[in-house]
Amino acid sequence: MALLVQKFGGTSVGSIERIEAVAERVIQTRQLGHKVVVVLSAMSGETNRLLGLAKQIDEVPTPRELDVLLTAGEQVSIALLAMAINKRGFNAVSMTADQVTIRTDNAFNNANIISIDTDRLESQLEQGKIVIVAGFQGRDSHNNITTLGRGGSDTTAVAVAGALKADECQIFTDVDGVYTTDPRIVPSAARLPEIHFDHMQTMAACGAKVLQLQSVEYARMHKVPLRVLSSFEEGEGTLVNFETQHSPVMVGIALQRQQALIHIDVPLAELQQQVDLFGLQVWAVTNTAQSAQIVVANDDLARLRLVFDNKMRHISDVSTLSMVGDNVVTVAEAVVTTLSNTNIQVHHNKQMTDCVSLLINEADHQTAVEVIHRQFVVNQELLGNPSLLAVS
Amino acid sequence: MALLVQKFGGTSVGSIERIEAVAERVIQTRQLGHKVVVVLSAMSGETNRLLGLAKQIDEVPTPRELDVLLTAGEQVSIALLAMAINKRGFNAVSMTADQVTIRTDNAFNNANIISIDTDRLESQLEQGKIVIVAGFQGRDSHNNITTLGRGGSDTTAVAVAGALKADECQIFTDVDGVYTTDPRIVPSAARLPEIHFDHMQTMAACGAKVLQLQSVEYARMHKVPLRVLSSFEEGEGTLVNFETQHSPVMVGIALQRQQALIHIDVPLAELQQQVDLFGLQVWAVTNTAQSAQIVVANDDLARLRLVFDNKMRHISDVSTLSMVGDNVVTVAEAVVTTLSNTNIQVHHNKQMTDCVSLLINEADHQTAVEVIHRQFVVNQELLGNPSLLAVS
């Protein structure tokens, strides 16, 4: 008998039919004798609907109140799943973040979990109940409602699994595992049966959406075995762990789309201060004494405009493409040459231990990922001799 | 400088435009120097939307989980109003029931408020903030989410006003006061400038929807001055208090529609036990050793069917019409005669100190209310001599 945490995302609970299917799957696990804690996101579309209401009132809504608003979404899905399980004769109970006591810092919209009280969770599990926890939400030390940022339900699941010392944290999603790259962009992308925590963390940091960065970091730190599975079909999914049998030069390619490359006439230090205040992630690609060029998500432009509107110029649509693997730097030059041969311009590149990131025009993203995936991920056998690739 | 509690119902916050209008009105009050606590319902339609989702899963959803589900509605409206006020340069903060600490008993779906902690409310008010409290919701002693039943936001408002010893509790709604009867059914119904707590309580108990019974009882017990106002137009509304200058024989007529008169082959005592267990309100009109005839809301039929399905017979659509006034029993016979002359059958009647209730066919409700209102409320001068009315 194991203790499992099962997390279902928005698409998995996107309709009453889907919720009923999740109920069936959770009951299956329970019937095998396991203890089950379920962590849910809001029904798909709900978070965007609520955000849309807020933006009708204020383009940049009060961060505290935005969290009050958005957490209503998970409260709906946990109640509905509990009803569906109870209707089937099993005993389920929903719990919001404050009922579990999921304590976070006070960084509204992007909070970090500080602690999770397991007393009430454990007492419900001892009573044989299936416990359904609202993902994405927490409470700060003043009992204000906080959220963990988009995708934060993964973090909740991993943190709950860590606190309960669960045997596995299973992330059910609309894809059946972690892929070499986004299969919606590159249909030939392949599912990885396993991936090392190092690489998963870098992929997530560079925009792979299958798992949220904070959740991977948390799982790694607390050594929580993590598995990505499909909500819709049976399968083994992808196991994220500390030992992998096979580590190719390029494990996968992560893509961050809908970004803006901006030139701002403000010294980088001053800019960085403001960016930290907003809690934004930026890539500072160049800087001089008086100005800097940075890459930010389009969604974050409105905030920067609040402060720097008349100092921003040359805004262009870009994507960041990040290749991950222990020795991926050895093929960086070959990749740039390959793209150049395909008439794709690389504006900037950044090399880290196990990752090379390239800044390209948004319009080029599909071709670029396809070409690199074909040449450097699928043709892994070529990678023994990178020099061959430069001329291919 | 007064301390005011202002409650706005679902229609008043039914759209972004309405929420902006409420923001303006609350700010007006604040600008007059008053301290303001706002209590909100869910946006109109939201509670029914959520209930609809639940009923797709289970016709009789788990009561505990239904409360988790429904309270998401107020969480949305309080956050949006706080944003709208903040956007206008005033300082607002939203609070859920658990943040205020509104303690109730554990009667899910129909809980009673036990206590309200005023510490956090008062500290926010001291800081000059407009505090926006989620109506309708509470927490039991195990921190489970509870709701106060339909219209429960009124109760929250009155209870908060009582706990804070507010100068007035203002209930903003889609009508501009308490009327002699429902003006949507009888257009000539008149607004009462004031009404005695006794009569208001009886009107509410008998189905007048303008104020919820529990809230009137609570306001009366805690001597909270209560005022019903329109959200949409200026005006004095109706003041509910302990002294009224004028008390006609028939103050008003309350109507309960969509009810069922059922014959159940179960002794009344046994039936009553089950009804109490479900927390239903019924009118037991007849009973023998082996059976009883009761009136229940159509909405409650499903629950009774769970237990008594094969013992229920003769279900008919009825309405209850209740006339309120200190001496209204003196005209009871005249009313029945008048209805009889209009070919409206009164199945049963019940006389209490300040109220006479009549059971009529659902199809007759409009004519019956119109006739009685015209003869006994509008023509108050005739009431000095009730015998005149019997032959009119």
Interface residues (C-beta under 8 A of the other chain):
Chain A: I16 I19 E20 L50 L53 A54 Q56 I57 D58 P61 T62 R64 E65 L66 V68 L69 T71 A72 G73 Q75 V76 I78 A79 L80 A82 M83 A84 N86 K87 V93 S94 T96 D98 Q99 N143 N144 I145
Chain B: I16 I19 E20 L50 L53 A54 Q56 I57 D58 P61 T62 R64 E65 L66 V68 L69 T71 A72 G73 Q75 V76 I78 A79 L80 A82 M83 A84 N86 K87 V93 S94 T96 D98 Q99 N143 N144 I145
